Amino acid sequence: MPERTTFLNHAAKIIQGDDFSGKKLVITPNKRSLFRLRHMVPEADFETVDELMQKLSGSNLIEPEELLITFYQAYKRLEENAQPFNEFSKWAITFLGDVNEIDLYLQNVSSIYEHISAYHSTGEGFDGKEKGELESSYLSFWERLPEYYQALKTDLAKLQLSYRGSIYRTVVENLESSPAKIEKAFDGYRLYWLGIVPGNPCEHRLLEWLDARSQLKTLVDVDHYYLDRKLHEAGRPFREQKFLDNSDEPTNLLLNSQYDFKIHPLTGRFAQIMRLKTLIEDISEEEYGNSAIILADLTLVQPLSSLIQDKGLKIHLTSGYPLRNTTIHRFHMSWINLHQTSITRNGEKAFYHKFLKEFFEFPVVQEWLAGAIEWKSLKDRIVKKNIKYVPLSWLQESLNDDLFAREALRLLFEWDAESSTLFQTISEILGNWRSAEGGIKISKFDQVCLDAYIEKLNLFLTQFNEVVEEADLTLLKQFIHRHMAHARMHSELDDEDGLHAMTLFETRLLDFKHLIFVGASDDHLPGSMHKVSHIPMIHRLHFGLPTRRDSESLYSYHFYRLLQRSERVDFIYDTSMNALSGGEPSRYIAQLKEELTRQNLKASISLVKEANVLMESFQNELSITKTEDVVNSLKAALKNNLSASRINQFINSPLEFYFYYILKVKEEDRVEEIIESSTFGNIVHKVLEEIYKPFIGELIDLEQLQKAIRISDEITERVFESYFERAEFQTGQNLISLHVIKEYIKGFVEWDVAEMKENGPVRLLSLELRMSERFKSNGLEINLYGVADRIDSRNGEIRVIDYKSGKVEASELAYDEERIGVDFKHGKALQIALYIYLYCQRHNLDESQVGGYVYSFKNRKAGYISLTVKSMGSDSLLDSFAQRLDSLVSEMLDPSTPFTHHEDSKYLTV
C-alpha cells in the first residue's frame, strides 16, 4: 500500500481496479465510512454489516427499549406471579445483553444456563446440604432463563424484529436451512468486505461460505507493528485469521512514518476545552477535513458544544451523546419532581420552595417567564414570609398580563399532575421550545437533541401504557429516567466539510493527519471495559464467550489503526485526582513513549505544560481590588461561616476564594452520569455513619460490628441508590465505584475491629459532628465551622477522626507553624488542627486531651495517621493555631493586597 494513502482511497482503487464484470457490493462496518467510500466508487452498491445481516435474516433491528417491553410481555405470559416492570428491568437488561452475545458466538442458551445452574447447585455456596427456599428460588431462576429466551424469540419472529445477535445467528442458520435464499441475495455479486474480518463467529461462518464460492475479497487495515508482536493486544483479533491471506499486505507505517505526539496534562474540564480551543484555532479551514477531535470523555460533549456555538466554529459534533445528560432531560426531571412533591393546601396546589427555586434557575424557564414573573421579588417574599410550600396563586398573582407568559404558566404549573396528562403537557412544552413562534431561544446543541428527545418520549408513552396498568408520577419518572439511560443522540453526516468530533469507534476505517484526543486519561482511554453479566468468567471461558480481554484488544486495535496514517496527535487529559482517578494519562500514551518512539526514531513525543492553557492575561493579570464593598461582603461572609476548605482555598488561590466565597459562584449543576469524587466521599461517610450509629455513647461492641460487615454491601447499595437510579450503577464506572466503596467499607471496618482487639476498646462519642465557635479577629466575630466524621475516646484521649477517600501520607499531617496558613501542601494538617481547636473550645478541654487523626482509604496500611506537631516553644497548638488564623484573616481583609491567582496554585476553577 502506498505510504500515507488513506485506507478508503486504497480500498477504492482496489475495488475499481478489479476486472470483475458483474455487480460489486461493498460492506462497511459503519455509515460514516460508507458515505465517504460511496463518493469514490459510485458504480458499486453499499451496505453496512448490520444492514446486510438484516436483509439476509428477514428481520429488522429492534430498538433496545422496545426489546425490553417485548421481553416483559413474553415473561408475564410465563409467570403467574410476574414481577412489576421496574423490578423485572433490573435483571432483564443484563439478560438481554448476555443472550445477544450467546447468539453472536453461536452458543446454546440452554447449555450455558444449565451449566451455571449445575455449578451453583453443587458448589460450595450450598455446602452440600439440602437446599432451602432461597437457594431453590435462586437455582430456579437459572433454570427458567432458557424458557424466557425461547418465548422472546417466538414473539420477535412474529414481529419480524430482533436484536443484533439473533439476526446474525439467523443468517448462519439460513446458510444451512435455506442456502438458496442466501445465494439469491448474492447472485451476480462480488463482495468487498472492509474492516475487522471477521468480527464474530457469525460473520466468520458467512465469510467462509462466500469465500468457498469465490465471491469474496476482504480488505483489512492492519500494521506489522502490532500484528507481528505476539504480546501486543492490538494484533490479537487478527492473529490466526485465515482471511488475512485473502486480504491486503499489512502496512508498515507505525515503524517507518514520522509522527509528532504532544501530551497536554491539564487540570479540570474547563482547561481541557480551553486547550482544545487553542489547538483548533491553529488549524486552517482547508485542513479541517484532515483533522478530527476524538472524544474519549463524553462528559466533554456539552462544554464542547458551547464552545462551538460561542465561537462560531465549523465543527460537526456527531458523537452518540446520552440524552439523559442534556439540559432538556434535566429540565424534564426537575419539572416532574416539582409536581410530584407538590401538596394541596387550602384547596390549591403548593410547591416545595427548594424545588421551585431549582426549577426557576433553568435559563429556559427564566427566559420564558422573563418580564412576566419577577422571580427575585417572589423569592424575597417567600423568604420573608418563611413559606415552605408556595401556593400556585402566588405565581398567578405575580404574572403580568402577557398571553405567552400565561400559556407558559399553564403548561409549567397549572396542569393536572397525573401520569395520563404528563406526556401531552411535556410535548406541548417542548413544542414551544422548537417552534419559532414560541420565542424561546435554546442552544444549537439542545435544538439537535430536542427532536430525538421528543421521539423517544412518544415511544416511551406507548411502551409505558403497555407494561404499567396503574401509575403515578414517581413510577413514570423512574421509567423515563431509566430508559433515557440507553437513548443516544446520533447524527450520521454525509459531509466532509468541517472538522468532525467523534468517539474512537466512530473512526473505523477513517484516517486523519491531525488527531486531537480529548479526555485522554486512563479512566477514559480506554476506560473500564467491565460490563454487567449474569454469566461468570469461568463459564464464559468454557463456552468461548467474549471476555474483558477481547474488548480491550479491540479498543487497542482501533486506537493504533487510527494512528497509522496520522502525522500529528495531541493528547489532552485531566490530571485531577479523586477517589477513583489518579489523574493518570492513558496507558496508550505510556506505550507510545516507552515502546513506539524508541523503535521508530522518526516518531517524537513531547510534553506541553499547563502554563498556557488559560489565557495568560486572564490567569496572571486578573486581580480583584479590595474595595470597601468587597471588604464588607467578605466581612459578612466571615461572620456567617468560615471552614477549613475555604481557608485552604484562600491559601491556594485568593482569586478562587473571591469567586466562590464572596461572589458565591458555583459550577453549573449537572446530572452525574459518572460518580464524582464529592459524591463518592459522601456515600462512604453515610455508609459508615449507618454502620456505627448504634454504638454512639457506648463502647463499640466488636461482635455486633463484625455482624455489620456481613450486611455492609446491602447498606452500601441502599445508600448508593439514594444518589443514583439502580440502572445507573449496573455498568461502567459507577459499577466500579460501587465495588470500590464496598471494599473500602469492609476494609475499614475489618481494620477497625482488628485495631480495637489489639489496642483496647473504644467509646464512640459522635458521628458527623457539626462544630461551630465564634472567633474574634480584626474586630469581627467570625463563625468557625467544621464537621468531624468521628469522635471517640480511648485511655483518656479523645480522638477527632476525619475520613479521606484519597491518598494521604503522614508528611501531610505535620503541623509546622511556619508553613500552616502559607503552604497549601499543609492543608490537611490545618483542617485537623481546626477540628481540634473547635472541639477543645466547645468542651473547654486542653489540647493534651484531644488528638487529631486521618484515615486514608487509599493508604489503609497506615491506619489512623495522627497530626504531629513540631516543637513550638512556649506556644500551645491552640494558641499557635489562633495566631495563624488571626494572621490569615488580616491578610484576607488587607485592602492593599488584591485577590490574585498564585502562579503555583494547584488549580484554578472559576
C-alpha positions, -999 to +999 in steps of 0.1 A: +000+000+000+014+035-009+026+053+022+001+077+038-027+069+013-059+067+033-073+033+037-105+042+019-086+057-010-066+025-012-098+004-010-115+024-037-085+018-061-087-020-055-124-021-060-123+000-092-092-019-105-109-053-100-117-067-135-148-085-122-175-079-148-205-084-125-220-063-098-199-051-068-212-050-033-191-032-006-197-040+030-185-015+056-187-015+095-204+019+098-223+046+079-196+071+082-171+051+061-199+041+038-207+077+030-171+086+021-163+055+001-196+058-019-183+090-033-152+073-045-168+042-060-202+054-073-208+024-095-208-001-066-236-009-042-230-003-005-244-017+028-232-018+064-227-052+080-259-047+101-279-037+071-267-068+052-275-091+081-310-077+085-317-082+048-304-118+049-323-127+081-356-111+071-358-093+104-352-056+113-331-044+142-353-036+172-348-006+195-334-015+230-364+000+247-389-019+225-369-051+230-373-048+268-410-042+265-415-072+242-395-094+266-416-083+296-448-093+277-434-127+270-422-130+306-456-122+320-472-149+299-449-175+315-450-163+351-482-164+372-467-140+398-447-118+374-426-090+389-436-054+383-418-039+353-394-018+374-382-049+393-381-070+361-359-044+343-332-047+369-322-082+357-338-083+323-314-057+307-284-078+317-300-110+305-307-094+271-271-084+268-260-119+276-282-137+251-271-112+224-235-124+230-246-160+232-262-158+198-234-138+182-210-165+193-233-194+182-236-210+217-265-229+231-285-208+256-299-239+274-265-255+278-249-224+292-276-217+319-279-254+327-241-254+332-243-224+355-272-239+375-254-272+379-223-254+390-241-235+417-262-264+429-230-285+436-208-255+445-195-246+479-222-220+483-247-246+495-222-267+515-237-299+501-267-295+524-303-297+514-313-266+496-335-241+514-363-220+499-339-191+490-314-214+473-341-233+454-355-200+441-320-189+431-314-221+411-349-220+396-341-186+382-312-200+361-334-229+350-361-206+338-339-183+317-338-206+286-376-207+286-377-169+287-353-168+258-374-191+236-406-171+244-389-139+234-376-153+202-410-166+193-426-131+198-399-113+179-402-137+149-439-127+147-429-090+146-401-097+121-379-078+146-350-089+166-318-079+184-284-080+167-271-114+179-303-131+169-303-115+135-267-126+129-275-162+142-305-165+119-282-157+089-259-186+099-289-209+103-302-199+069-269-209+053-278-245+062-316-244+061-322-220+032-289-217+012-308-209-020-322-177-003-287-166+006-273-174-029-301-154-045-292-124-024-256-125-036-263-137-071-240-119-096-222-100-069-185-098-059-183-088-022-157-065-008-157-068+030-140-040+048-129-037+084-122-063+111-126-097+093-144-114+108-157-096+138-176-125+154-183-162+147-215-154+128-196-132+104-169-159+102-194-185+090-209-162+064-174-152+051-163-188+049-195-196+029-188-166+005-151-175+002-159-210-008-179-196-037-150-172-048-173-143-042-153-126-015-124-101-013-116-089+022-098-056+029-083-054+064-064-024+077-036-038+099+000-029+106+031-051+111+039-032+143+012-048+164+005-078+142+040-093+145+044-087+182+028-116+199+022-097+232+007-066+216-030-066+224-040-046+192-029-075+170-048-102+189-080-100+169-060-108+137-035-135+146-046-169+134-070-152+110-071-170+077-089-141+060-057-121+062-043-144+034-072-132+012-066-096+020-040-069+015-005-070+027-003-053+062+011-018+062+045-010+079+036+026+088+040+027+125+077+019+125+086+039+094+065+071+093+071+104+110+049+112+140+046+142+163+029+132+196+021+160+220+009+154+255-012+181+273-017+173+311-042+198+324-063+203+355-101+202+351-127+201+323-126+238+316-088+237+310-092+208+285-118+227+265-097+259+265-066+240+253-088+224+226-099+258+215-063+269+211-054+239+191-085+243+168-076+280+162-042+268+148-059+246+122-067+263+089-102+256+075-086+239+045-072+213+069-105+206+087-112+176+065-078+161+075-083+167+112-106+152+139-114+156+175-116+122+193-138+124+224-126+098+249-146+115+277-182+121+267-189+144+296-169+170+275-195+169+247-217+196+262-189+221+270-175+215+235-209+222+220-210+255+239-175+264+226-187+257+190-217+279+195-199+307+212-170+309+188-189+300+156-166+272+149-172+249+119-173+216+138-196+187+133-204+172+167-217+137+158-209+116+188-237+095+203-245+117+233-266+103+261-300+121+261-301+118+298-273+142+301-290+170+282-305+202+296-338+190+282-338+159+303-326+177+334-355+202+330-380+174+324-369+155+356-369+188+377-404+196+363-418+162+372-402+164+406-417+198+413-452+184+407-446+150+422-437+167+456-464+193+455-492+192+480-528+205+482-532+232+509-564+252+514-578+238+482-549+247+459-517+233+447-485+244+465-449+237+455-419+229+478-398+261+479-364+244+473-377+225+442-394+257+429-362+276+433-343+249+414-368+249+386-367+287+382-329+285+379-332+268+345-323+296+319-352+284+296-377+289+324-363+324+332-365+334+295-400+320+290-413+340+320-390+370+317-409+402+323-439+382+334-428+368+367-400+385+387-385+355+404-362+376+426-390+396+442-411+364+446-382+346+462-378+375+487-414+373+496-411+335+502-381+341+525-397+370+543-429+350+550-409+318+557-431+299+533-421+262+529-448+254+503-455+282+478-492+284+467-499+284+429-519+315+434-487+334+443-473+326+409-506+336+393-507+369+412-471+377+402-478+372+365-481+402+343-509+402+317-490+386+289-505+360+265-473+340+260-464+341+297-499+329+307-496+300+283-462+292+299-477+293+334-505+270+323-481+244+309-454+246+336-475+249+367-513+246+362-516+212+345-532+182+364-501+164+377-512+129+366-493+104+346-521+103+320-515+140+311-478+143+315-468+132+280-492+156+264-481+185+285-443+180+281-449+175+244-466+210+243-437+225+263-410+211+241-430+220+210-429+256+222-392+254+225-389+241+190-412+265+172-401+299+162-435+313+174-426+302+209-399+328+211-377+306+233-340+305+225-321+273+233-286+263+223-280+247+190-269+216+207-302+214+226-320+220+194-304+190+178-312+169+209-348+181+210-362+161+181-345+129+194-359+135+229-394+141+217-392+110+195-381+089+225-408+103+247-435+094+223-421+058+221-420+057+259-457+067+262-467+037+241-444+014+260-454+027+294-491+021+288-483-015+277-464-025+308-479-005+336-516-006+344-518+019+373-491+045+376-482+077+395-457+104+387-430+087+407-432+055+387-434+074+355-404+095+363-383+064+372-394+048+339-384+077+318-351+083+336-341+046+333-350+043+296-332+076+288-300+059+300-299+039+268-310+067+244-284+084+224-284+114+201-268+102+168-260+122+137-245+105+107-234+132+083-226+127+047-203+157+048-165+161+047-167+199+050-157+209+085-139+195+115-155+164+130-157+154+166-164+117+173-157+088+196-129+063+188-153+036+175-168+061+151-134+065+134-135+029+120-118+029+085-113+067+085-079+084+085-068+119+096-035+137+095-041+156+127-059+140+157-068+157+190-078+133+217-098+150+245-102+133+279-072+110+272-068+099+308-066+061+315-101+064+330-115+071+296-089+059+271-096+030+271-115+033+303-133+005+320-142-025+298-162-041+325-198-049+318-225-065+339-233-101+331-251-130+347-225-153+331-194-157+354-160-156+338-154-194+343-184-202+322-175-175+296-141-192+291-157-226+290-181-217+262-158-193+243-178-161+250-160-128+248-142-115+279-128-082+290-095-091+273-113-093+239-129-058+245-095-044+254-078-059+223-105-045+200-102-010+215-065-011+213-066-021+176-089+009+168-065+032+186-034+021+168-051+018+134-062+054+137-026+065+144-012+047+113-017+075+088-017+104+112+011+130+113+004+149+145-015+137+175-024+158+206-035+140+238-053+163+262-061+148+296-072+158+331-047+154+359-072+160+387-072+132+413-103+119+430-115+088+448-114+067+416-089+085+394-053+091+399-052+117+371-030+094+351-025+096+313-039+068+291-017+037+291-016+041+253+004+073+259+028+053+280+031+027+253+039+053+227+066+068+249+082+036+261+078+014+230+068+030+197+090+061+199+120+040+209+116+017+179+107+044+154+132+072+156+111+093+133+084+095+160+087+121+187+068+126+219+068+159+239+051+173+269+032+206+266+030+223+300-002+237+315+011+272+318-005+284+286-039+266+289-058+295+304-052+328+287-022+344+304-039+377+306-067+361+325-045+340+348-018+365+355-033+399+351-068+394+365-070+407+401-098+419+423-091+451+442-105+450+478-128+480+476-150+489+505-179+470+491-157+439+485-143+441+521-178+445+535-190+414+515-160+395+528-168+405+564-204+394+560-192+360+547-167+356+576-194+363+601-216+337+586-192+308+580-155+300+577-144+264+572-111+247+566-119+242+530-124+279+525-092+288+544-073+264+522-090+278+491-077+312+501-042+299+507-042+281+473-057+309+452-071+341+467-088+348+433-107+315+435-116+322+471-131+355+460-152+339+432-165+310+453-167+325+488-176+361+482-194+361+449-209+326+456-201+315+420-210+278+416-203+254+388-234+246+368-255+218+382-255+188+360-265+152+361-238+129+373-235+103+346-204+091+363-200+095+401-180+125+411-154+125+439-175+145+463-205+121+459-181+092+463-169+106+496-204+114+508-215+078+502-186+064+521-193+087+550-231+079+551-225+041+550-200+043+579-224+065+598-252+040+594-229+011+605-215+029+636-246+049+647-259+021+671-227+025+692-229+063+698-224+069+736-212+034+742-182+011+739-181-003+704-193-039+705-169-059+684-193-088+679-220-065+667-196-046+645-184-079+629-220-087+621-224-054+604-196-064+580-219-091+566-246-065+557-223-037+547-228-045+509-266-042+514-262-008+532-238+005+506-262-003+478-291+013+496-271+045+502-258+044+466-294+042+454-303+074+472-279+092+448-284+072+416-311+051+399-302+014+402-299+012+365-272+038+366-248+016+386-253-017+368-225-009+343-194+011+337-176+035+361-205+037+385-204-001+390-167+000+396-173+029+421-199+007+439-175-022+443-146+001+454-168+016+481-179-018+492-142-028+495-134+005+513-162-001+539-153-037+545-116-030+547-121-002+572-145-020+595-123-051+595-092-030+602-111-012+630-121-044+646-085-057+645-072-024+658-095-025+688-087-061+695-050-052+697-051-018+714-082-019+735-119-008+734-131+025+721-161+046+732-179+063+703-188+098+712-202+113+680-205+108+642-206+136+616-204+162+644-211+197+633-190+221+653-190+259+652-174+285+675-171+323+674-136+335+668-126+372+673-102+387+648-098+422+633-128+435+652-150+407+638-168+378+653-161+350+628-181+318+628-156+290+625-172+258+612-163+222+607-177+187+605-158+159+622-165+124+608-160+106+640-152+115+677-142+086+700-121+081+731-096+056+744-075+055+775-083+092+783-076+105+749-104+120+727-098+113+691-111+136+663-110+115+631-115+125+595-120+100+567-103+107+534-112+088+502-080+100+485-044+091+495-029+109+525+007+105+537+020+111+572+041+140+560+008+159+551-002+159+588+029+176+601+018+208+619+046+233+612+035+268+624+058+284+599+041+267+570+005+264+583-016+291+566+011+297+540+016+265+521-014+247+505+005+213+510-002+217+547-039+220+541-049+187+557-029+195+588-047+229+590-081+211+587-073+187+616-059+215+637-091+235+632-112+205+643-091+201+675-094+238+681-132+237+677-137+207+699-114+220+727-131+254+726-166+238+726-158+214+756-133+236+774-106+210+770-068+212+769-052+201+737-033+174+755-066+156+759-075+156+722-057+141+693-064+145+656-063+117+631-070+109+594-079+075+579-070+074+543-088+047+522-060+048+497-034+043+523-051+018+546-019+002+558-011+034+576-042+031+597-050+063+617-025+089+607-020+113+636-014+151+635+022+156+646+033+189+660+068+203+657+083+220+688+067+254+692+085+267+723+060+281+748+031+283+725+005+256+726-011+242+694-043+261+702-025+294+707-004+288+676-035+280+655-054+310+668-024+333+659-021+318+624-058+321+618-058+358+630-029+365+605-049+348+577-080+369+584-058+401+585-044+391+551-079+384+537-091+419+548-060+438+539-071+463+512-036+468+499-033+432+487-058+423+459-073+389+452-050+373+427-041+339+414-009+323+427+013+310+399+020+278+418-017+272+426-027+236+424-057+245+402-079+274+392-117+270+388-139+299+381 
